[in-house]
């Protein structure tokens, strides 16, 4: 036990661990940050892969439920879409505010995607034109903690010291941490679920925007942007046959139907868990 200077002739004991609010906040933030890095790396590997097994079919939203522009004051999901420019701005996404019946509820990421599809249709654009996703003024405590810790611990590509904005790439832990945060991961899962629709784009950069009011003394509401890569094409080592793609025959690998996301062995057999692990390695 450490001892402070004598007070009234007696020594005051000081605990070994700092239990102040700032110390507890920093410890919590660092733990969440490290977990987010690992999750972000996993999500990036899955997005980078050209293969995907779709294990969930989502019911389509009713036309009246598609909020592709902010038209309601108390909507569970309020987002803005510029399909011509290829930008989604996520303003409010609160699943707890969804008043639909359980069988009609969708994951927030799927609500966002189907709204994007509707916006692209109305604005006479293409869903594959998606170039950036903005998570506006994030209030989630875990995500705020991740961004705060990244500002203290991660390397970065560029930084503006005046407003504390930063740019991260995949050479920085901050890149993976933001993508693995609560808000980043939900966006990544949307991209993964619909990777063929966006032409296999990946996340090229992560921008954490700043403002002059930030103190950086504790986690604060922040806005971040996922800038997507240009579209990717299938590698030349893949051949098309009968509407399906497969690796070169010399490897004797799995047949893969990228159009519907179904994976099956040659001969039509269902894949085993080992097959799927091998394919996504």
C-alpha positions in Angstrom: 0.0 0.0 0.0 1.4 3.4 -1.0 1.5 6.3 1.6 0.8 9.9 1.0 2.3 12.8 2.9 1.3 12.9 6.6 -2.0 14.6 7.4 -2.4 15.7 11.0 0.5 13.5 12.0 -0.8 10.4 10.3 -0.1 8.7 7.0 -3.1 8.4 4.6 -3.2 5.1 2.7 -3.6 5.3 -1.1 -4.9 2.3 -3.1 -2.6 0.6 -5.5 -5.1 1.1 -8.4 -6.4 4.5 -9.6 -10.1 4.4 -9.1 -10.9 7.9 -10.3 -13.6 8.4 -12.9 -11.0 9.2 -15.6 -8.9 6.1 -14.9 -12.0 3.8 -15.0 -13.1 5.4 -18.3 -9.7 5.0 -19.8 -9.5 1.3 -18.7 -13.0 0.5 -20.1 -12.2 2.4 -23.4 -8.9 0.5 -23.9 -10.5 -2.9 -23.4 -13.3 -2.1 -25.8 -10.7 -0.7 -28.2 -8.7 -3.9 -28.2 -11.8 -6.1 -28.8 -12.9 -3.8 -31.6 -9.5 -4.2 -33.4 -9.9 -8.0 -33.5 -13.5 -7.8 -34.6 -12.6 -5.3 -37.3 -9.9 -7.5 -38.7 -12.3 -10.5 -38.9 -14.9 -8.4 -40.7 -12.3 -7.0 -43.1 -11.2 -10.5 -44.0 -14.8 -11.5 -44.7 -15.5 -8.4 -46.8 -12.2 -8.9 -48.7 -13.2 -12.4 -49.7 -15.0 -12.8 -53.0 -17.2 -15.6 -51.4 -20.2 -15.4 -49.2 -22.7 -17.9 -47.8 -26.1 -16.3 -47.4 -27.8 -18.0 -44.5 -30.6 -15.6 -44.0 -33.4 -14.4 -46.3 -35.0 -11.1 -45.2 -38.6 -10.1 -46.0 -38.8 -7.0 -48.1 -39.9 -3.8 -46.4 -43.3 -2.4 -47.2 -43.2 0.7 -49.4 -44.6 2.8 -46.6 -41.8 1.6 -44.3 -39.0 2.6 -46.6 -37.6 5.7 -45.1 -35.0 6.6 -47.7 -35.3 10.2 -46.7 -36.0 11.8 -43.3 -39.8 12.2 -43.4 -40.8 11.4 -39.9 -39.8 13.1 -36.6 -39.8 10.0 -34.4 -38.8 7.3 -36.9 -36.7 4.4 -35.6 -34.6 4.7 -38.8 -33.9 8.1 -40.2 -31.2 8.2 -42.9 -30.3 10.2 -46.0 -29.3 8.8 -49.3 -27.7 10.4 -52.4 -27.6 7.6 -54.9 -26.2 9.7 -57.6 -23.1 10.6 -55.5 -23.1 7.2 -53.9 -23.4 8.3 -50.3 -25.4 7.1 -47.3 -25.7 9.3 -44.2 -26.8 7.3 -41.2 -28.5 9.7 -38.8 -30.7 7.7 -36.4 -30.9 3.9 -36.3 -32.6 2.6 -33.1 -33.9 -0.9 -33.4 -35.7 -0.5 -30.0 -37.9 2.1 -31.6 -39.1 -0.3 -34.3 -42.9 -0.8 -33.7 -43.4 -3.4 -36.3 -44.6 -6.9 -35.3 -41.7 -9.3 -34.5 -42.1 -11.2 -37.8 -41.8 -7.9 -39.7 -38.7 -6.6 -37.9 -35.4 -6.5 -39.7 -31.9 -5.9 -38.6 -31.1 -2.2 -38.8 -28.4 -3.0 -41.4 -31.0 -4.6 -43.6 -33.4 -1.7 -43.2 -30.6 0.6 -44.3 -29.8 -1.6 -47.3 -33.3 -1.9 -48.5 -33.8 1.8 -48.1 -30.6 2.4 -50.2 -32.0 0.1 -52.9 -35.3 2.1 -52.9 -33.4 5.4 -53.0 -31.3 4.2 -56.0 -34.4 3.2 -57.8 -36.2 6.5 -57.2 -33.1 8.6 -58.0 -32.4 6.6 -61.2 -29.1 5.3 -60.0 -27.5 1.9 -59.2 -27.1 0.2 -55.9 -23.5 -0.7 -56.9 -22.7 3.0 -57.0 -22.2 3.1 -53.2 -19.0 4.9 -52.4 -19.2 6.1 -48.8 -21.2 5.5 -45.6 -21.3 8.2 -43.0 -22.2 7.4 -39.4 -23.4 10.8 -38.2 -22.9 12.1 -34.6 -22.6 8.6 -33.0 -23.9 8.5 -29.5 -23.2 4.8 -28.7 -20.9 4.7 -25.6 -18.8 1.7 -26.8 -18.2 3.3 -30.2 -17.3 6.6 -28.6 -14.9 4.8 -26.4 -13.2 3.1 -29.3 -12.8 6.3 -31.3 -11.4 8.0 -28.2 -8.9 5.3 -27.5 -7.8 5.1 -31.2 -7.0 8.9 -31.0 -4.6 8.1 -28.1 -3.1 4.8 -29.1 -3.3 4.3 -32.9 -1.1 5.4 -35.7 -2.8 7.4 -38.4 -2.4 8.4 -42.1 -3.3 12.1 -41.6 -4.4 14.2 -38.7 -5.7 17.8 -38.2 -4.6 19.0 -34.8 -7.0 21.9 -34.8 -10.2 19.9 -34.9 -8.9 16.4 -34.0 -10.0 14.8 -37.2 -8.1 11.7 -38.4 -7.7 9.5 -41.4 -6.9 5.8 -40.9 -6.0 3.0 -43.4 -5.5 -0.7 -43.0 -2.0 0.0 -41.8 -3.4 1.5 -38.6 -5.1 -0.2 -35.7 -7.6 2.7 -35.6 -8.9 1.6 -38.9 -9.8 -1.9 -37.6 -11.0 -0.6 -34.3 -13.6 1.8 -35.9 -14.8 -0.9 -38.3 -15.1 -3.3 -35.4 -17.0 -0.9 -33.2 -20.8 -1.3 -32.6 -21.6 1.2 -35.4 -18.8 0.3 -37.7 -19.5 -3.5 -37.5 -23.2 -3.1 -38.4 -22.2 -1.1 -41.5 -19.6 -3.8 -42.3 -22.1 -6.5 -42.1 -24.4 -4.7 -44.5 -21.5 -4.5 -47.0 -20.6 -8.2 -46.4 -24.2 -9.3 -46.9 -24.5 -7.4 -50.1 -21.0 -7.6 -51.4 -22.0 -8.8 -54.9 -24.5 -5.9 -55.2 -21.8 -3.3 -54.5 -19.4 -5.1 -56.8 -17.1 -6.4 -54.1 -15.9 -3.0 -52.8 -13.9 -2.9 -49.6 -13.3 -0.1 -47.1 -10.3 1.9 -48.4 -10.1 4.5 -45.6 -11.8 5.5 -42.4 -12.2 9.2 -41.6 -13.1 10.3 -38.1 -14.4 13.9 -38.4 -13.6 16.5 -35.9 -14.9 19.9 -34.7 -13.6 22.8 -32.6 -15.8 21.9 -29.6 -14.0 18.6 -28.9 -12.1 18.5 -25.6 -10.7 14.9 -26.1 -10.7 14.6 -22.3 -13.2 11.7 -22.5 -15.3 9.9 -25.1 -17.5 12.3 -27.1 -20.0 12.1 -29.9 -18.2 11.7 -33.2 -18.9 11.3 -36.9 -17.0 8.9 -39.0 -17.0 8.0 -42.7 -16.2 4.7 -44.4 -14.7 5.5 -47.9 -15.2 2.5 -50.1 -12.8 1.2 -52.8 -13.5 1.2 -56.5 -15.5 -1.9 -57.7 -13.5 -5.1 -57.9 -13.7 -7.8 -60.6 -13.4 -11.5 -60.1 -9.8 -12.7 -60.4 -8.7 -14.1 -63.7 -8.0 -17.5 -62.1 -11.8 -18.1 -61.9 -13.7 -19.5 -64.8 -17.4 -19.3 -65.6 -19.2 -22.5 -66.4 -23.0 -23.0 -66.5 -23.8 -19.8 -64.7 -21.4 -20.7 -61.9 -17.9 -19.7 -61.0 -15.2 -22.0 -59.7 -11.4 -21.8 -59.2 -9.1 -23.4 -61.7 -9.8 -27.1 -62.1 -6.3 -28.0 -61.1 -7.1 -27.1 -57.5 -10.1 -29.4 -57.4 -11.8 -26.7 -55.2 -15.5 -26.0 -54.5 -18.0 -24.9 -57.1 -19.3 -21.5 -56.2 -22.4 -19.7 -57.3 -21.7 -16.0 -56.6 -25.0 -14.8 -58.1 -27.1 -16.3 -55.3 -24.4 -16.9 -52.7 -24.9 -20.7 -52.5 -21.9 -22.9 -52.1 -21.9 -26.6 -53.0 -19.4 -29.2 -53.7 -18.9 -30.7 -57.2 -21.7 -33.1 -57.7 -24.2 -30.9 -55.8 -23.4 -32.0 -52.3 -23.9 -29.6 -49.5 -20.7 -28.1 -48.0 -19.4 -29.2 -44.6 -18.3 -26.7 -41.9 -14.7 -27.6 -42.9 -15.4 -26.7 -46.5 -16.7 -23.3 -45.4 -13.8 -22.6 -43.1 -11.3 -23.5 -45.9 -13.2 -21.3 -48.4 -13.2 -18.3 -46.1 -9.6 -18.7 -44.8 
